[in-house]
Amino acid sequence: MQPEVAQQTQESGKLEVHGSLRDRTVQSSALRALAEQFKDVSFETASYQEVLEWLKEGGLEEFRNLKLDFAEGDGEFRDKMYEAFKSGKILDWMIQESDQQALEAKQDPDNVSTYSSLAANVATYLLEQGMNHSEANKTIFATSHQTILESFLHKALIKIGEKERAEELLAEHLNGFAENQGFKVDFKLRDTEGEDFEVVIVFADEEYVLSKSQFMEIIGEGVELYGKLKKGFKK
């Protein structure tokens, strides 16, 4: 089985799995890559580590990125976050309340995750990956934690005027995506210098396109919130 797996990886082009600093996200990305790339391969008794090693022999690379991670904050903010999680409405709370709650609780911007900061982090991650366009035939499977990718998707939908679809997303996933749910992103450069681009998101078989300015607004709002939190935070 080992040569067959390696061969299929090589034939599919460069394949990367990305996750946060926590092992389970990289593992999930690798397993997701398997589901897409190796539908006809039987792994049966193979362990995750064995499969990962075979994939690496075939060209798979593993990366960890802080922008796909999260920070819980502390005190009242953290308590309310866990209360929302236990009630099955963590994404609802993250989108509707977390920015303001962080400001009111005077959270450390370097130790808290909110709707705007998560969306900005994902956008920055996508920008970094998209601008690294020297390898055209590259597929990335990225996995994160509940509310992180969803925050970006929700804010992206709002930016392009799809408020109703954003509300549907929230209503359908009050506690975030399930393990096998997500969306695809195609970062399209419009010129060789990378001065202009658009971001195409495919979610639930529907395509949504963000212009460069709409995309950069998401990053800008995260930076703006960081500044407000930094101003209010006292060690």
N, C-alpha and C positions, 0 to 999 in steps of 0.2 A: 504493500500500500504506500509506503514512503515515497518511492520514485514517482508514482502517479500523482500524489498530492503536490510534490515539488514541481512537476511538469505543468500541472494546471495553474499553479500560481504564476509561473513564468509566462505562460501563454496569455494570461489575463492582463498583463502589463504590471507596472509597479503598484504594489498593494501595501498600504500602511494602515495600522490600527492605532487610534489615538484615544486617550482617556485622561482622567484627572490624575492627581498624585496617589489615588487610592487604587489598589490592585484590581478590585472588582470591575472597574470601568474598562480597563484594558482587556481584561478577560471577556467581558461582554462584547467589546468591539471585535475581538478575534472570533468569537462564536457567531456574531452577526455576519462577519466576513465569510465564515464557513457556509452559512445558510445561503448566501448569495452566490458564492463562487463554486461550491462543491456539492451541489444538490444531489448528484448521482454517486457520491462517494460514501461508502459504508465505513464508519469509524468504530462501531461496536465497542470493543473493550479498550480502545485507546484512551489514555488520560488526557486532560487538557494540556498539560505540559508537553507530552509527546507530540500532540497535534501542533502546538505552537512551534516546537523545534522543527518539525517537518515544513511548516509554512515558512519559517525563516530561511530554511535551506532553499526554498523556491523563490525567495526575494521579498518576503513580507518583512516590514520594519515596524517596530513598536516604539511609540512616543508617549510621553506624559506631559501635560500642559496645565499650568496653574490656572489658566483662564477657563478651564473646564471644571474647576474645583469650586468649593464653596466655603464660607465661614459662617458660623452660627450666631455671632454676636454674643451679647451677654445680658444678664439681668432681665428686665421686663420684656425686652424685645425677644430674647431667646425663649422665654416662657410662652409668649403668645404664638411664636412660630411653632413650638411643639404642640400647643393646644390645637392649632389649626391642622397640624399633621394628624393628630389623634382623631380629630373629628372628620377626617377624610376630605379636607378642603384646603390643603396647603397651597395649591396653585392659586386658588381664589384669593386667599389672604396675601400671597406674595404679590399678585398683580394689583389688587385693590388697596392694600394697606401698608405694605412693607416699607416703601420709600418714606412715607410720612411718619410711620412708627419709629424708624431709625433716627430720623431728625429729632423727634420728640424725646426719644430715650438717649439722645446725645451719644450715639454709637461711634466707635472708632472705625473710620472708613476702611482701614486696613484689616479689620477683623469682623466684617459684617457683609452679608450678601442680601441685596434687595432686588426688586423688579428691574429698576433701571441699571443697576450695576451689573447684574447678571446678563441682561440683554447686551450691554456694551461690551462685556468681556467676550461673549460669543461672537459679536460682530468683529471685534479686534482679532480674535482667533481666525475667523474666516478671512479677514483682510490679509493677515500674515500668510495664510496658506495660499490664498488666491494670487498674491503678488509674487509668490515663488513659482513662477510659471515656466521655468526652464525645462521641466519635464511635462510634456503635454499629456502623455498617457499615464496618468496617475490616479488611482482610486483610493480615497481615504474613508475608513469607517471610524466615526467618532462617537463615543459614548460618554455621557456625563451622569448627573444625578437629577432627581426630581426637581422640577421648576426651572432648571438652568436653560436648557434648549427651548423649553416651552415659553419662557419669558421673552427670548429673542423672537420666536415665531409670532407671538401675540403682538409685540410692539411693531414688528415688520408689517403685519396685516393692518394695523392702525395707520401706519405711515402711508400706505398706498390706498387708503380710503376704504378698506374692507372691514369696517367696524362690525358689521353684522356677522361676518365670518369669524372675526376675533371673539365675539360674544359666544358664538356657537362652540368654538374651540374650548373656551373656558367652561361652558355648561357641560360639555362632553367629557372634560378631563379635570374636574375640580381638584383632584389630588395628583395631577400630573399624568404623563404618559405611562402606559403599562410597559413591561419589559421589551416587547417586540414592536413598539410604536415609535414613530419618529418622522423625519422628513429628509428630503434630498436637497442639496444646494449645488448649483453650478455657478462658479465665479467666472464671468466672461469679461475679458479685457477687450476694450474697443480700440486700443492702439498699443504699439509695441513698447512704449515708455511706461505704460500703466497709469497714465494720467486720467483716463476715463474708463469706467467699467459699469457693469450692471450685475445684479445678483438675482439669479433665478431660483426660486424655491418651489419644490414640488411636494405638496402635502395632500394626502387623501385623493390622489389622482388629479388634483387641480394645480395649475401653474400660476405663480405670482412673481412679478418682476419689480425689483427695487432699483431705482436710479442710484447713481453715486451719491447725490445730495441727500436722498432719503436714508440711505444706508449710513452715511456719515453723521446724520442727525442722531441716530441711535447711540453712536459712540459719544457724541457731544453731550447728550443728556446724562450719560453715565459720568462723564468728566465733571459736569456741572454739579451733580449730586455729591460727588466726592469732595468738591470744594466746599460745599455747604456743610457737609458732615465734619470736615477737617476744621472748619471755623468754629463749630459748636462743641467739638470734642475736647475734653480736658482730662489729662491723665491723673 
